């Protein structure tokens, strides 16, 4: 192994030539993972993404009950079946897990890093690529979400928000301080819907993320929302976007929370828009549990989840006649086809659209002077 192999992740940087190892199999595997981690960080991938990739490869190694130079394609097939049939993983999750193993195998089999050569010297065999087109999931459909997932209907959404408001009145009427978190949760759900936000985007909002819109002065100080923790591409930092306020009721909800209720929270001194009872920022588990509690209390479909608020935002804007490009930019979708997937336009909207088209056709056919 010459000096030309000294690139981030190479075997020469993690193992000393000719040095005996006490636990060679285990130590070489750990060195491989450390090298892969350095190689990924050198590509400017995020620490979180790199750690997730490493955890996936370790999980595959445990399932295969072997080390990379012992892996075979059938291990991938058995693992994938287990992920789908036993663990109930979504199609996209299985594909992502397979992708992590594929990338790791690409790394350890590349001549640039000398891991295959190192394994030949120590174990008399070497790793090979075990994830191929013929035994891996393909991204054949843009919409891979579970078919049960959907947007709220407008009556369902109205009932959900009314119930959230009722909890504030109920708890406050008993003279308990728990009305503050209940108010926060009601305002949080309305804000998530009002701006089409994902869970973590909602959770990570700060007070300073709101600002005026010079072209929408009627919204006051809440005409624009800067989302700083948008969904990132794999290995990239969070994606930012600005979202314009579209409904008159949204600033009222936020201003009442910020000026009248939030100051009473124990951790109101922090920057977070939604402090929790025990910390500076509410957690994702709290969002899910409170959403599920309200949904179940109303007897709504269990398929409705926090993300259904975002689906509803997209659906309702389209139903209300907003330009699809505007909606796409509001929710931060790179492609219009992604927005189309999330658009669960109601049957009433489709019926009205069809009726208008049919009426226009009949009107044109009966117009005086028309020739057949």
N, C-alpha and C positions, 0 to 999 in steps of 0.2 A: 504494500500500500504506500503510494508515494504522496508527496505533499499536495498534489493536485486534488486529492480526495478530501482535503480539510475544508469542507463546506459545512454550514450548520446542520447538525444531525448525523454526520458521518461517524462510522464505527471507530475510526482512529481517534476521534475526540472524546470518546466515551469508554474505550477499552485500551489498555496498554498492550502493545505487541508482545506475545509470548508469555505474558504474566498468567500463571495458573490462578484459577478461581475456585473458591471453596464450594460454591453452589453455582456451577457454570450455567445450567439451564435457566435458573431463576434470574441470575445476574445479567445474563445476555438479554433476556426479555425486558428487564427493567431498563437496561441501557438503550435498547431499541426504542422503548416508549419515551425515554428522556430525549433521545435524538430526534424522534418525530415531533416532540413538543417544541424543541428548539427550531426545527425546520419550519413549523407552522408559525411560530412567533416571528421568525425572520421574514415571513410573508405578510406580516402586519395583521394577522388574524387576532381576534379578541381572545383574552384569557379565558372567558367563559366558554366560548366555542371550543377552544382547544381542550379544556378540561372535559367537556361533554364528549368530545371525540375519544379521548383516552378512556373514559368510563365505559363507553360502548365497546371498545376493543377488549378491555379487560373482561367484560361480561361475555363476549363471544369466546374468549379463551377459556373461561370457566365452563361454558356450555360444551365446548369441544373437548374439554378435558385434555388439552394439549397446547403446545407452544407453536409459534408461527411456522417453524420449519417442519411441523407435523400436521399442519392444517391441510385439508382437502376440500374440494367443492361440495362433497356430500355433507360436510359439517355445516356449511352455509345453509343448505337446503333443510336440514333437520332443525337448525336454529330458527329459520324463518317460519317453518311450520309451527314450532313452539310459540313464537311470538304472536302468530295469528290465532291459532286455535286454542291455546292454553291461556296466554296472557291477554288476549283480546286487543292487541295493538292495532291501531288504525293503519290503513295502507300506506299513508305518507310516512308514518313512524317506522314501519318496516323498511321502506325504501331508504330513509335517512340512515338507519342503523347499518344496512347493507353498504351504503355509500361510505360510511366511516371505515368499515373493514376493507373495502376496496382501496380507499386512499392509503390506509396503513400498508397494505400489501404492495401497492405501487411504490411506496417509500422504501420498504425493506428489500424489494427486488431490484431497485434501481442501481446500476453500476456506479453511479455517482457517489453513493454512500457506503459501499463496500460491505453491507451487512450479509449479503449472500456469500461472499468470499469468507467472511469471518465465521459464518456457520459451517461452511465446508471444512474449514481448518479444525474447528472444535468438535463438530458433531457428525461429520461425514455426509451431511445433507444440507439443503438450503430451502428457504421459503419460496413459495410460488404464489401467483395470483389465484385466489380461490373464488372470487366474485366475478362472474362473467355475464354477458347479456342473456345467456340462456338459463341462468339460475338466479336471476335478480329481478326484482320488481321494476317495472318501467313506469314512467310518468305519462300514461296514455291519455289521461283526462285532466283538464284544467280544474274541474271541480271534484275534489276527492273527499269533501266533507261528508259526514254521515247524512243520509237522506232525510232523517227525522229532524235535523236542525233547521229552524226556520225563524222568520221574523214574527213579532207580535202582530196580531190584528189590532186595529185602532181601538176597538172596545176592550180588548185584553190589556193593552198598554194603559188605557185610561183607568181601568180597574186596578192595575198594579200600582200606579202612582197614587190613586186615592187611598188604597190600603196603606201604603207607606206613610202618607200624611195622617191617617187615622191612628197609627201607632204612636206618633208624636203626641197627639191629643190625649190618647188613652194613658200613656205613661206619665205625662205631665199632670193629668187630672188626679193622679194618685200621689202627687207631691214628690215624685222620685226624680233624681238627677239623671236617670237614664234617658230622659227626653232629649238631651243634647246629642248623644250618639244616634238616636233614632232620627232626629232632624238631619244630622250629617248624612246618614245613609239615604234618606229620601232625596236630599239635594244632590248627593253624589250620583244616584241612579238617573235623575233627571238631566244632570250635566252630561253623563255618558251618552245618553240618547240625544241630547240637544246639540252635541258636536260629533256624534258618530265615533266615539272613542272605544279603543280596546281596554281590557282590564288594567294592564300595567300603565298604559297611557293615562288613564283616569287616576290611578293610584299615585303616580309620580308628579301630578300637577302641583305647582307652587302658586301662591297668591300673585306673584309678579308675572305670571305667564299670560295674564289678561291685559289687554290694551284697547284703546279706541280705534275705530275704523273711520278715517276721514270721509269715506263715501257712505257711511252709515251712522251718522251722528245721533240718530234716535236711540242707538244702543248704548250711548254714554261711554263709560270706561270699560265696557265689556263687549266691544264690537269685534274684537279679534282674540283668538286664543293661539298661543304658540305651544305646540306639542313638541317637547324636547326629547321625549323618550319613545318615539315611534318604533314600530317593528323594524328591526334591522335585517339586512341580508346576512347570510351565513358568514360569520367571522368579521362582520363590519360593526362599527359603532352604531348606536341608536340613530334612526333617521328622523330629522326634524321636518316639521311642516307647520304652516299657519292655517287655521280654520276660521272662516268668517261666521259670525253669528247670523242666523237666518230667521229665527223666531223671536217675537217680541217678549215672550214670557221667560226666555232663558236668562237675560240679565237680571230680571227681578228675583229669580230663585237664587242666583249666585250672590247678588248684592245683599240680600237678606241674610244669607249664611255668613258672609264675610264680615258684615258690619254689626249684626245683632246677636248672632248665635255663636260663631266660632270663638270670639274672645272669651267665652265662658268655659271653653275646653281646658283641661289641665295642661296640655302641651301646646297651647296656642302661641307660645313664644317662638316656635320654630317656623321655617319657611313653608312647610307643607300645607297645601290647601285643605287636606283631609287628615288632621291628626287623629290618632287613636286614643283610647282611654289610658293605655299603658305605655305608649311610645310616641315618637314624633310623627310617625306616618302609619296609616292604616295598612294592614297586610292583605295579601291576595286571598288568603283563606277566609278572612272575615267577609270580604266582598262576596265570595261564593256562598258561604253559609247563610248570610243574611238574605241574599237574593233567593236562594232555594227555600228559605223559611217563608218568605212572602209569597212566592210562587205556589208552594204546596198548600199554604193556608187558604189560598183562593181557589185551589183545585185546578190550576192551570196545567197545561200539558207539560210533563217532565222534560220534553225535548227543548223547552225554552231554557236558555242559559244567559249568563251575563252578555255574551257576544250577540245574543238576539237583539239587544238594544242597538247595537251598531247596524245589524241587518235591517232593523226597523227604520233607522235614520235614512239609510240608502233607499229603501223601498218607498218610504213616504215622500222623500224629495222627488223621486221619479214620478210617483203618482200625482204630486202637486204640480208637475210640469217643469221642474228645473232641468236645465240642460245637462245631459249625461256627462259631458266633459267637466262641467262645474262640480258635479257630484264626485266624479273620479278624483279631482284635485282636492276636494274637501277631505276625503277619507284617505288620501295618500296612496292610491293604487297606481302602480307604474303602467299598467295596461288596462284599457277599457274592458277587455274580456273578463278581467278579475271583478270589476264592478258589476258586470252583467251577471256573474255567478251569484253575487250577493243580493241581487235585486229580486226579491220575492214579490213581484207585483201582484196585488190581490185580484181575485176573479171579478170583483166589481169594476175595477179600473179597466180590465181587459174587455169586459162587457160594454162599458161606456165607449171605449175606443172603437170597438167593432161597430157599435150602433152609429157612431158619428160617420165612420167610413161608409156604412151601408146607406145612411140617409143622404150623404153627399153623392153617392152613385145614383140613387133614385132621382135626386134633384137634378143632376146633370142630364139624366136620360129624358126627363120631362121638360127640359128647358126649351122654350119656343125657338124655332129656327134650327133645331138640331136635325141633322140628316143621318140616316142609318147607313 
